[in-house]
Amino acid sequence: MLSAKNPMRRVLMITLCFEVIVFGLAVPVMHYVSSVPLEQAALLGAGAALLAIVSAALMRSPIGYVLGWLTQVAGLALGFLTPSMFAVGAMFAAIWVVTVILGRKLDANAAASPEGERR
């Protein structure tokens, strides 16, 4: 979990918001390109989008980070229904991982600085 003043927390929330859009757009791709039944595509796409919304809303608590990681897994798992989501999910997961790593480095630098502030 990143500190409350860490700017990377906002980046994580924005990433989750973009994932909501992408998961919604994946529904017609799953149905028309990969021939997934519309009900199944809509249910799984909406479920992944809902998970991303809840994750973004709870980013101030530790459960938000856990749900954020689960959202990344859900994005990758949609690739089993339409292969293009493997690539898209991997890109979002990479953004998520890099943002978490950079956020932890910012927190470590802030803790190590004499004033306890970010540079």
N, CA, C and O atoms as CSV, one atom per row, in Angstrom:
chain,resi,resn,atom,element,x,y,z
A,1,MET,N,N,0.843,-1.177,0.000
A,1,MET,CA,C,0.000,0.000,0.000
A,1,MET,C,C,0.885,1.235,0.000
A,1,MET,O,O,1.863,1.310,0.744
A,2,LEU,N,N,0.540,2.188,-0.826
A,2,LEU,CA,C,1.311,3.418,-0.925
A,2,LEU,C,C,0.786,4.439,0.076
A,2,LEU,O,O,-0.366,4.372,0.504
A,3,SER,N,N,1.645,5.383,0.442
A,3,SER,CA,C,1.237,6.400,1.403
A,3,SER,C,C,0.163,7.308,0.802
A,3,SER,O,O,-0.009,7.366,-0.415
A,4,ALA,N,N,-0.545,8.006,1.666
A,4,ALA,CA,C,-1.656,8.849,1.222
A,4,ALA,C,C,-1.200,9.988,0.323
A,4,ALA,O,O,-1.963,10.434,-0.534
A,5,LYS,N,N,0.017,10.465,0.498
A,5,LYS,CA,C,0.508,11.598,-0.301
A,5,LYS,C,C,1.261,11.170,-1.554
A,5,LYS,O,O,1.752,12.013,-2.305
A,6,ASN,N,N,1.350,9.888,-1.776
A,6,ASN,CA,C,2.103,9.381,-2.921
A,6,ASN,C,C,1.338,9.657,-4.213
A,6,ASN,O,O,0.187,9.240,-4.345
A,7,PRO,N,N,1.963,10.361,-5.176
A,7,PRO,CA,C,1.261,10.668,-6.431
A,7,PRO,C,C,0.973,9.438,-7.283
A,7,PRO,O,O,0.112,9.492,-8.161
A,8,MET,N,N,1.663,8.348,-7.048
A,8,MET,CA,C,1.441,7.142,-7.833
A,8,MET,C,C,0.097,6.490,-7.508
A,8,MET,O,O,-0.423,5.702,-8.298
A,9,ARG,N,N,-0.451,6.814,-6.365
A,9,ARG,CA,C,-1.771,6.290,-6.014
A,9,ARG,C,C,-2.827,6.783,-7.000
A,9,ARG,O,O,-3.730,6.041,-7.386
A,10,ARG,N,N,-2.698,8.040,-7.396
A,10,ARG,CA,C,-3.622,8.604,-8.384
A,10,ARG,C,C,-3.440,7.918,-9.746
A,10,ARG,O,O,-4.413,7.667,-10.457
A,11,VAL,N,N,-2.193,7.619,-10.098
A,11,VAL,CA,C,-1.928,6.927,-11.365
A,11,VAL,C,C,-2.581,5.542,-11.353
A,11,VAL,O,O,-3.139,5.110,-12.361
A,12,LEU,N,N,-2.513,4.856,-10.227
A,12,LEU,CA,C,-3.161,3.545,-10.121
A,12,LEU,C,C,-4.671,3.668,-10.295
A,12,LEU,O,O,-5.293,2.840,-10.962
A,13,MET,N,N,-5.256,4.696,-9.698
A,13,MET,CA,C,-6.698,4.901,-9.828
A,13,MET,C,C,-7.078,5.212,-11.273
A,13,MET,O,O,-8.087,4.713,-11.771
A,14,ILE,N,N,-6.282,6.028,-11.941
A,14,ILE,CA,C,-6.554,6.367,-13.341
A,14,ILE,C,C,-6.419,5.123,-14.222
A,14,ILE,O,O,-7.208,4.921,-15.145
A,15,THR,N,N,-5.421,4.299,-13.933
A,15,THR,CA,C,-5.250,3.047,-14.686
A,15,THR,C,C,-6.494,2.180,-14.555
A,15,THR,O,O,-6.965,1.620,-15.545
A,16,LEU,N,N,-7.022,2.067,-13.361
A,16,LEU,CA,C,-8.237,1.278,-13.151
A,16,LEU,C,C,-9.423,1.875,-13.892
A,16,LEU,O,O,-10.257,1.138,-14.419
A,17,CYS,N,N,-9.511,3.200,-13.939
A,17,CYS,CA,C,-10.610,3.845,-14.666
A,17,CYS,C,C,-10.515,3.573,-16.164
A,17,CYS,O,O,-11.535,3.345,-16.816
A,18,PHE,N,N,-9.318,3.594,-16.711
A,18,PHE,CA,C,-9.156,3.260,-18.127
A,18,PHE,C,C,-9.501,1.791,-18.382
A,18,PHE,O,O,-10.028,1.446,-19.439
A,19,GLU,N,N,-9.204,0.943,-17.420
A,19,GLU,CA,C,-9.538,-0.472,-17.579
A,19,GLU,C,C,-11.048,-0.679,-17.640
A,19,GLU,O,O,-11.522,-1.575,-18.339
A,20,VAL,N,N,-11.802,0.137,-16.917
A,20,VAL,CA,C,-13.265,0.046,-16.986
A,20,VAL,C,C,-13.716,0.253,-18.429
A,20,VAL,O,O,-14.551,-0.496,-18.937
A,21,ILE,N,N,-13.165,1.265,-19.082
A,21,ILE,CA,C,-13.522,1.560,-20.471
A,21,ILE,C,C,-13.121,0.401,-21.384
A,21,ILE,O,O,-13.907,-0.036,-22.225
A,22,VAL,N,N,-11.905,-0.087,-21.214
A,22,VAL,CA,C,-11.408,-1.162,-22.075
A,22,VAL,C,C,-12.215,-2.440,-21.880
A,22,VAL,O,O,-12.517,-3.131,-22.852
A,23,PHE,N,N,-12.568,-2.764,-20.640
A,23,PHE,CA,C,-13.359,-3.969,-20.396
A,23,PHE,C,C,-14.738,-3.848,-21.038
A,23,PHE,O,O,-15.279,-4.831,-21.544
A,24,GLY,N,N,-15.301,-2.654,-21.016
A,24,GLY,CA,C,-16.582,-2.445,-21.683
A,24,GLY,C,C,-16.463,-2.599,-23.193
A,24,GLY,O,O,-17.335,-3.184,-23.835
A,25,LEU,N,N,-15.379,-2.069,-23.757
A,25,LEU,CA,C,-15.168,-2.188,-25.204
A,25,LEU,C,C,-14.796,-3.609,-25.624
A,25,LEU,O,O,-14.936,-3.968,-26.793
A,26,ALA,N,N,-14.329,-4.404,-24.688
A,26,ALA,CA,C,-13.966,-5.789,-25.003
A,26,ALA,C,C,-15.193,-6.658,-25.246
A,26,ALA,O,O,-15.095,-7.697,-25.899
A,27,VAL,N,N,-16.346,-6.247,-24.728
A,27,VAL,CA,C,-17.565,-7.051,-24.888
A,27,VAL,C,C,-17.922,-7.249,-26.361
A,27,VAL,O,O,-18.097,-8.392,-26.783
A,28,PRO,N,N,-18.039,-6.178,-27.165
A,28,PRO,CA,C,-18.358,-6.435,-28.577
A,28,PRO,C,C,-17.247,-7.175,-29.315
A,28,PRO,O,O,-17.522,-7.930,-30.248
A,29,VAL,N,N,-15.997,-6.969,-28.908
A,29,VAL,CA,C,-14.894,-7.699,-29.535
A,29,VAL,C,C,-15.033,-9.191,-29.242
A,29,VAL,O,O,-14.873,-10.026,-30.133
A,30,MET,N,N,-15.331,-9.517,-27.986
A,30,MET,CA,C,-15.510,-10.929,-27.629
A,30,MET,C,C,-16.654,-11.547,-28.428
A,30,MET,O,O,-16.560,-12.685,-28.888
A,31,HIS,N,N,-17.729,-10.787,-28.585
A,31,HIS,CA,C,-18.912,-11.328,-29.256
A,31,HIS,C,C,-18.721,-11.407,-30.771
A,31,HIS,O,O,-18.940,-12.463,-31.364
A,32,TYR,N,N,-18.323,-10.320,-31.394
A,32,TYR,CA,C,-18.282,-10.277,-32.862
A,32,TYR,C,C,-17.011,-10.876,-33.458
A,32,TYR,O,O,-17.058,-11.480,-34.529
A,33,VAL,N,N,-15.899,-10.720,-32.790
A,33,VAL,CA,C,-14.640,-11.222,-33.347
A,33,VAL,C,C,-14.382,-12.662,-32.919
A,33,VAL,O,O,-13.997,-13.500,-33.735
A,34,SER,N,N,-14.596,-12.944,-31.638
A,34,SER,CA,C,-14.270,-14.276,-31.113
A,34,SER,C,C,-15.481,-15.175,-30.949
A,34,SER,O,O,-15.354,-16.289,-30.441
A,35,SER,N,N,-16.645,-14.719,-31.363
A,35,SER,CA,C,-17.885,-15.515,-31.330
A,35,SER,C,C,-18.252,-16.031,-29.946
A,35,SER,O,O,-18.800,-17.125,-29.814
A,36,VAL,N,N,-17.955,-15.253,-28.922
A,36,VAL,CA,C,-18.386,-15.582,-27.564
A,36,VAL,C,C,-19.861,-15.181,-27.464
A,36,VAL,O,O,-20.232,-14.102,-27.924
A,37,PRO,N,N,-20.707,-16.030,-26.871
A,37,PRO,CA,C,-22.116,-15.640,-26.720
A,37,PRO,C,C,-22.238,-14.281,-26.018
A,37,PRO,O,O,-21.519,-13.991,-25.061
A,38,LEU,N,N,-23.165,-13.459,-26.519
A,38,LEU,CA,C,-23.286,-12.089,-26.024
A,38,LEU,C,C,-23.504,-12.036,-24.514
A,38,LEU,O,O,-22.924,-11.187,-23.837
A,39,GLU,N,N,-24.329,-12.928,-23.982
A,39,GLU,CA,C,-24.601,-12.921,-22.538
A,39,GLU,C,C,-23.328,-13.187,-21.746
A,39,GLU,O,O,-23.062,-12.527,-20.742
A,40,GLN,N,N,-22.546,-14.158,-22.203
A,40,GLN,CA,C,-21.299,-14.498,-21.511
A,40,GLN,C,C,-20.299,-13.347,-21.618
A,40,GLN,O,O,-19.654,-12.993,-20.631
A,41,ALA,N,N,-20.168,-12.767,-22.799
A,41,ALA,CA,C,-19.244,-11.652,-22.992
A,41,ALA,C,C,-19.646,-10.462,-22.130
A,41,ALA,O,O,-18.800,-9.838,-21.490
A,42,ALA,N,N,-20.949,-10.148,-22.116
A,42,ALA,CA,C,-21.433,-9.014,-21.331
A,42,ALA,C,C,-21.240,-9.251,-19.835
A,42,ALA,O,O,-20.835,-8.344,-19.107
A,43,LEU,N,N,-21.525,-10.450,-19.386
A,43,LEU,CA,C,-21.386,-10.761,-17.962
A,43,LEU,C,C,-19.927,-10.659,-17.509
A,43,LEU,O,O,-19.634,-10.050,-16.480
A,44,LEU,N,N,-19.024,-11.251,-18.274
A,44,LEU,CA,C,-17.621,-11.246,-17.878
A,44,LEU,C,C,-16.989,-9.869,-18.054
A,44,LEU,O,O,-16.188,-9.447,-17.220
A,45,GLY,N,N,-17.338,-9.169,-19.122
A,45,GLY,CA,C,-16.813,-7.815,-19.325
A,45,GLY,C,C,-17.316,-6.856,-18.254
A,45,GLY,O,O,-16.554,-6.058,-17.708
A,46,ALA,N,N,-18.614,-6.949,-17.961
A,46,ALA,CA,C,-19.187,-6.092,-16.917
A,46,ALA,C,C,-18.637,-6.452,-15.541
A,46,ALA,O,O,-18.415,-5.574,-14.708
A,47,GLY,N,N,-18.421,-7.735,-15.304
A,47,GLY,CA,C,-17.847,-8.146,-14.015
A,47,GLY,C,C,-16.443,-7.605,-13.827
A,47,GLY,O,O,-16.099,-7.131,-12.744
A,48,ALA,N,N,-15.627,-7.672,-14.874
A,48,ALA,CA,C,-14.265,-7.132,-14.789
A,48,ALA,C,C,-14.302,-5.618,-14.629
A,48,ALA,O,O,-13.508,-5.055,-13.876
A,49,ALA,N,N,-15.227,-4.949,-15.339
A,49,ALA,CA,C,-15.352,-3.494,-15.219
A,49,ALA,C,C,-15.807,-3.106,-13.812
A,49,ALA,O,O,-15.301,-2.140,-13.239
A,50,LEU,N,N,-16.748,-3.846,-13.262
A,50,LEU,CA,C,-17.215,-3.570,-11.897
A,50,LEU,C,C,-16.092,-3.762,-10.893
A,50,LEU,O,O,-15.947,-2.974,-9.958
A,51,LEU,N,N,-15.306,-4.798,-11.084
A,51,LEU,CA,C,-14.158,-5.025,-10.200
A,51,LEU,C,C,-13.192,-3.844,-10.258
A,51,LEU,O,O,-12.666,-3.421,-9.228
A,52,ALA,N,N,-12.956,-3.312,-11.455
A,52,ALA,CA,C,-12.060,-2.162,-11.606
A,52,ALA,C,C,-12.640,-0.922,-10.933
A,52,ALA,O,O,-11.904,-0.157,-10.309
A,53,ILE,N,N,-13.945,-0.717,-11.053
A,53,ILE,CA,C,-14.588,0.447,-10.411
A,53,ILE,C,C,-14.465,0.355,-8.897
A,53,ILE,O,O,-14.095,1.325,-8.236
A,54,VAL,N,N,-14.777,-0.811,-8.354
A,54,VAL,CA,C,-14.700,-0.998,-6.900
A,54,VAL,C,C,-13.253,-0.838,-6.429
A,54,VAL,O,O,-13.006,-0.239,-5.381
A,55,SER,N,N,-12.312,-1.360,-7.184
A,55,SER,CA,C,-10.891,-1.229,-6.826
A,55,SER,C,C,-10.489,0.236,-6.764
A,55,SER,O,O,-9.847,0.670,-5.807
A,56,ALA,N,N,-10.869,0.998,-7.787
A,56,ALA,CA,C,-10.515,2.417,-7.826
A,56,ALA,C,C,-11.147,3.170,-6.658
A,56,ALA,O,O,-10.520,4.052,-6.070
A,57,ALA,N,N,-12.379,2.823,-6.326
A,57,ALA,CA,C,-13.074,3.496,-5.231
A,57,ALA,C,C,-12.444,3.187,-3.870
A,57,ALA,O,O,-12.523,4.000,-2.948
A,58,LEU,N,N,-11.822,2.021,-3.747
A,58,LEU,CA,C,-11.263,1.604,-2.459
A,58,LEU,C,C,-9.742,1.759,-2.377
A,58,LEU,O,O,-9.115,1.163,-1.501
A,59,MET,N,N,-9.143,2.540,-3.265
A,59,MET,CA,C,-7.685,2.664,-3.277
A,59,MET,C,C,-7.109,3.308,-2.020
A,59,MET,O,O,-5.894,3.280,-1.824
A,60,ARG,N,N,-7.932,3.875,-1.183
A,60,ARG,CA,C,-7.431,4.465,0.065
A,60,ARG,C,C,-7.239,3.421,1.161
A,60,ARG,O,O,-6.659,3.708,2.208
A,61,SER,N,N,-7.727,2.221,0.913
A,61,SER,CA,C,-7.574,1.156,1.905
A,61,SER,C,C,-6.797,-0.003,1.284
A,61,SER,O,O,-6.711,-0.109,0.061
A,62,PRO,N,N,-6.236,-0.865,2.121
A,62,PRO,CA,C,-5.468,-1.999,1.593
A,62,PRO,C,C,-6.277,-2.918,0.684
A,62,PRO,O,O,-5.720,-3.512,-0.239
A,63,ILE,N,N,-7.573,-3.045,0.929
A,63,ILE,CA,C,-8.386,-3.933,0.096
A,63,ILE,C,C,-8.441,-3.431,-1.340
A,63,ILE,O,O,-8.584,-4.233,-2.263
A,64,GLY,N,N,-8.331,-2.128,-1.548
A,64,GLY,CA,C,-8.324,-1.568,-2.896
A,64,GLY,C,C,-7.141,-2.066,-3.714
A,64,GLY,O,O,-7.262,-2.320,-4.913
A,65,TYR,N,N,-5.996,-2.202,-3.050
A,65,TYR,CA,C,-4.811,-2.714,-3.744
A,65,TYR,C,C,-4.970,-4.191,-4.092
A,65,TYR,O,O,-4.575,-4.625,-5.174
A,66,VAL,N,N,-5.541,-4.951,-3.184
A,66,VAL,CA,C,-5.786,-6.371,-3.449
A,66,VAL,C,C,-6.744,-6.516,-4.629
A,66,VAL,O,O,-6.512,-7.324,-5.529
A,67,LEU,N,N,-7.813,-5.737,-4.621
A,67,LEU,CA,C,-8.768,-5.792,-5.716
A,67,LEU,C,C,-8.149,-5.283,-7.019
A,67,LEU,O,O,-8.503,-5.750,-8.102
A,68,GLY,N,N,-7.227,-4.328,-6.912
A,68,GLY,CA,C,-6.518,-3.842,-8.090
A,68,GLY,C,C,-5.683,-4.934,-8.737
A,68,GLY,O,O,-5.652,-5.064,-9.961
A,69,TRP,N,N,-5.009,-5.715,-7.908
A,69,TRP,CA,C,-4.244,-6.847,-8.438
A,69,TRP,C,C,-5.176,-7.871,-9.069
A,69,TRP,O,O,-4.860,-8.435,-10.116
A,70,LEU,N,N,-6.319,-8.115,-8.441
A,70,LEU,CA,C,-7.296,-9.051,-9.011
A,70,LEU,C,C,-7.848,-8.530,-10.338
A,70,LEU,O,O,-8.154,-9.312,-11.238
A,71,THR,N,N,-7.974,-7.210,-10.454
A,71,THR,CA,C,-8.416,-6.616,-11.714
A,71,THR,C,C,-7.418,-6.902,-12.824
A,71,THR,O,O,-7.805,-7.158,-13.964
A,72,GLN,N,N,-6.140,-6.858,-12.494
A,72,GLN,CA,C,-5.121,-7.161,-13.503
A,72,GLN,C,C,-5.221,-8.613,-13.947
A,72,GLN,O,O,-5.069,-8.918,-15.130
A,73,VAL,N,N,-5.475,-9.501,-13.005
A,73,VAL,CA,C,-5.653,-10.920,-13.339
A,73,VAL,C,C,-6.898,-11.092,-14.212
A,73,VAL,O,O,-6.881,-11.854,-15.179
A,74,ALA,N,N,-7.972,-10.385,-13.871
A,74,ALA,CA,C,-9.209,-10.478,-14.661
A,74,ALA,C,C,-8.980,-9.980,-16.083
A,74,ALA,O,O,-9.488,-10.573,-17.035
A,75,GLY,N,N,-8.222,-8.899,-16.236
A,75,GLY,CA,C,-7.918,-8.384,-17.566
A,75,GLY,C,C,-7.159,-9.394,-18.407
A,75,GLY,O,O,-7.438,-9.566,-19.594
A,76,LEU,N,N,-6.206,-10.053,-17.787
A,76,LEU,CA,C,-5.463,-11.097,-18.500
A,76,LEU,C,C,-6.345,-12.309,-18.780
A,76,LEU,O,O,-6.228,-12.926,-19.839
A,77,ALA,N,N,-7.216,-12.654,-17.855
A,77,ALA,CA,C,-8.076,-13.825,-18.020
A,77,ALA,C,C,-9.081,-13.638,-19.155
A,77,ALA,O,O,-9.516,-14.621,-19.755
A,78,LEU,N,N,-9.453,-12.404,-19.457
A,78,LEU,CA,C,-10.354,-12.174,-20.588
A,78,LEU,C,C,-9.701,-12.600,-21.900
A,78,LEU,O,O,-10.388,-12.797,-22.903
A,79,GLY,N,N,-8.385,-12.741,-21.894
A,79,GLY,CA,C,-7.680,-13.219,-23.077
A,79,GLY,C,C,-8.049,-14.641,-23.460
A,79,GLY,O,O,-7.861,-15.042,-24.609
A,80,PHE,N,N,-8.572,-15.408,-22.512
A,80,PHE,CA,C,-9.009,-16.760,-22.847
A,80,PHE,C,C,-10.277,-16.735,-23.705
A,80,PHE,O,O,-10.588,-17.707,-24.395
A,81,LEU,N,N,-10.999,-15.620,-23.655
A,81,LEU,CA,C,-12.195,-15.481,-24.484
A,81,LEU,C,C,-11.890,-14.794,-25.807
A,81,LEU,O,O,-12.466,-15.145,-26.837
A,82,THR,N,N,-11.003,-13.833,-25.785
A,82,THR,CA,C,-10.570,-13.170,-27.014
A,82,THR,C,C,-9.075,-12.882,-26.889
A,82,THR,O,O,-8.668,-12.127,-26.006
A,83,PRO,N,N,-8.264,-13.462,-27.743
A,83,PRO,CA,C,-6.801,-13.383,-27.591
A,83,PRO,C,C,-6.233,-11.960,-27.520
A,83,PRO,O,O,-5.172,-11.750,-26.932
A,84,SER,N,N,-6.919,-10.997,-28.107
A,84,SER,CA,C,-6.401,-9.627,-28.054
A,84,SER,C,C,-6.325,-9.096,-26.623
A,84,SER,O,O,-5.518,-8.215,-26.326
A,85,MET,N,N,-7.160,-9.629,-25.743
A,85,MET,CA,C,-7.135,-9.170,-24.353
A,85,MET,C,C,-5.903,-9.655,-23.601
A,85,MET,O,O,-5.573,-9.103,-22.551
A,86,PHE,N,N,-5.211,-10.676,-24.113
A,86,PHE,CA,C,-3.932,-11.046,-23.501
A,86,PHE,C,C,-2.958,-9.883,-23.629
A,86,PHE,O,O,-2.272,-9.533,-22.670
A,87,ALA,N,N,-2.900,-9.287,-24.815
A,87,ALA,CA,C,-1.987,-8.160,-25.044
A,87,ALA,C,C,-2.421,-6.924,-24.258
A,87,ALA,O,O,-1.604,-6.273,-23.606
A,88,VAL,N,N,-3.705,-6.610,-24.327
A,88,VAL,CA,C,-4.212,-5.426,-23.627
A,88,VAL,C,C,-4.077,-5.607,-22.112
A,88,VAL,O,O,-3.644,-4.696,-21.406
A,89,GLY,N,N,-4.448,-6.778,-21.627
A,89,GLY,CA,C,-4.320,-7.054,-20.195
A,89,GLY,C,C,-2.884,-7.012,-19.732
A,89,GLY,O,O,-2.597,-6.534,-18.634
A,90,ALA,N,N,-1.969,-7.511,-20.563
A,90,ALA,CA,C,-0.542,-7.471,-20.208
A,90,ALA,C,C,-0.031,-6.037,-20.143
A,90,ALA,O,O,0.781,-5.701,-19.281
A,91,MET,N,N,-0.507,-5.194,-21.058
A,91,MET,CA,C,-0.084,-3.781,-21.015
A,91,MET,C,C,-0.555,-3.094,-19.734
A,91,MET,O,O,0.211,-2.380,-19.087
A,92,PHE,N,N,-1.817,-3.314,-19.375
A,92,PHE,CA,C,-2.324,-2.707,-18.150
A,92,PHE,C,C,-1.635,-3.286,-16.916
A,92,PHE,O,O,-1.340,-2.556,-15.969
A,93,ALA,N,N,-1.380,-4.580,-16.924
A,93,ALA,CA,C,-0.679,-5.190,-15.787
A,93,ALA,C,C,0.730,-4.626,-15.669
A,93,ALA,O,O,1.210,-4.400,-14.558
A,94,ALA,N,N,1.398,-4.395,-16.794
A,94,ALA,CA,C,2.742,-3.815,-16.765
A,94,ALA,C,C,2.697,-2.394,-16.208
A,94,ALA,O,O,3.546,-2.013,-15.401
A,95,ILE,N,N,1.715,-1.619,-16.635
A,95,ILE,CA,C,1.561,-0.254,-16.095
A,95,ILE,C,C,1.332,-0.314,-14.593
A,95,ILE,O,O,1.913,0.468,-13.841
A,96,TRP,N,N,0.486,-1.243,-14.155
A,96,TRP,CA,C,0.178,-1.398,-12.727
A,96,TRP,C,C,1.440,-1.741,-11.935
A,96,TRP,O,O,1.718,-1.121,-10.909
A,97,VAL,N,N,2.203,-2.727,-12.411
A,97,VAL,CA,C,3.404,-3.173,-11.702
A,97,VAL,C,C,4.442,-2.049,-11.632
A,97,VAL,O,O,5.011,-1.797,-10.570
A,98,VAL,N,N,4.687,-1.384,-12.741
A,98,VAL,CA,C,5.673,-0.300,-12.767
A,98,VAL,C,C,5.243,0.837,-11.842
A,98,VAL,O,O,6.072,1.412,-11.136
A,99,THR,N,N,3.965,1.157,-11.844
A,99,THR,CA,C,3.467,2.231,-10.979
A,99,THR,C,C,3.618,1.871,-9.509
A,99,THR,O,O,4.000,2.720,-8.703
A,100,VAL,N,N,3.327,0.636,-9.150
A,100,VAL,CA,C,3.490,0.204,-7.752
A,100,VAL,C,C,4.969,0.270,-7.354
A,100,VAL,O,O,5.296,0.746,-6.267
A,101,ILE,N,N,5.852,-0.200,-8.221
A,101,ILE,CA,C,7.291,-0.172,-7.921
A,101,ILE,C,C,7.777,1.263,-7.748
A,101,ILE,O,O,8.486,1.567,-6.788
A,102,LEU,N,N,7.401,2.143,-8.669
A,102,LEU,CA,C,7.823,3.545,-8.553
A,102,LEU,C,C,7.228,4.208,-7.311
A,102,LEU,O,O,7.888,5.011,-6.652
A,103,GLY,N,N,5.980,3.868,-6.998
A,103,GLY,CA,C,5.350,4.422,-5.800
A,103,GLY,C,C,6.064,3.993,-4.532
A,103,GLY,O,O,6.233,4.791,-3.610
A,104,ARG,N,N,6.480,2.747,-4.483
A,104,ARG,CA,C,7.218,2.274,-3.298
A,104,ARG,C,C,8.575,2.952,-3.189
A,104,ARG,O,O,9.042,3.245,-2.088
A,105,LYS,N,N,9.210,3.201,-4.334
A,105,LYS,CA,C,10.491,3.915,-4.302
A,105,LYS,C,C,10.296,5.346,-3.809
A,105,LYS,O,O,11.117,5.855,-3.046
A,106,LEU,N,N,9.221,5.994,-4.235
A,106,LEU,CA,C,8.932,7.342,-3.746
A,106,LEU,C,C,8.698,7.340,-2.240
A,106,LEU,O,O,9.178,8.226,-1.533
A,107,ASP,N,N,7.967,6.355,-1.755
A,107,ASP,CA,C,7.735,6.257,-0.311
A,107,ASP,C,C,9.042,6.022,0.439
A,107,ASP,O,O,9.267,6.608,1.497
A,108,ALA,N,N,9.900,5.168,-0.106
A,108,ALA,CA,C,11.188,4.893,0.542
A,108,ALA,C,C,12.066,6.141,0.557
A,108,ALA,O,O,12.729,6.418,1.557
A,109,ASN,N,N,12.076,6.892,-0.537
A,109,ASN,CA,C,12.859,8.124,-0.592
A,109,ASN,C,C,12.315,9.163,0.381
A,109,ASN,O,O,13.082,9.886,1.018
A,110,ALA,N,N,10.996,9.237,0.494
A,110,ALA,CA,C,10.400,10.193,1.422
A,110,ALA,C,C,10.727,9.837,2.867
A,110,ALA,O,O,10.956,10.722,3.691
A,111,ALA,N,N,10.748,8.543,3.174
A,111,ALA,CA,C,11.066,8.121,4.545
A,111,ALA,C,C,12.534,8.357,4.863
A,111,ALA,O,O,12.893,8.603,6.015
A,112,ALA,N,N,13.393,8.281,3.832
A,112,ALA,CA,C,14.821,8.434,4.053
A,112,ALA,C,C,15.250,9.901,4.098
A,112,ALA,O,O,16.304,10.214,4.650
A,113,SER,N,N,14.460,10.791,3.532
A,113,SER,CA,C,14.851,12.207,3.526
A,113,SER,C,C,14.700,12.806,4.924
A,113,SER,O,O,13.813,12.404,5.677
A,114,PRO,N,N,15.555,13.755,5.273
A,114,PRO,CA,C,15.504,14.325,6.620
A,114,PRO,C,C,14.187,15.018,6.965
A,114,PRO,O,O,13.753,14.984,8.116
A,115,GLU,N,N,13.561,15.633,5.996
A,115,GLU,CA,C,12.307,16.327,6.265
A,115,GLU,C,C,11.104,15.415,6.141
A,115,GLU,O,O,10.000,15.773,6.551
A,116,GLY,N,N,11.318,14.217,5.567
A,116,GLY,CA,C,10.217,13.297,5.355
A,116,GLY,C,C,9.312,13.713,4.218
A,116,GLY,O,O,8.166,13.271,4.140
A,117,GLU,N,N,9.824,14.573,3.321
A,117,GLU,CA,C,9.040,15.060,2.186
A,117,GLU,C,C,9.631,14.536,0.893
A,117,GLU,O,O,10.799,14.155,0.828
A,118,ARG,N,N,8.798,14.526,-0.132
A,118,ARG,CA,C,9.257,14.129,-1.466
A,118,ARG,C,C,10.006,15.265,-2.122
A,118,ARG,O,O,9.760,16.446,-1.875
A,119,ARG,N,N,10.931,14.854,-2.971
A,119,ARG,CA,C,11.674,15.865,-3.724
A,119,ARG,C,C,11.079,16.021,-5.084
A,119,ARG,O,O,11.561,16.827,-5.880
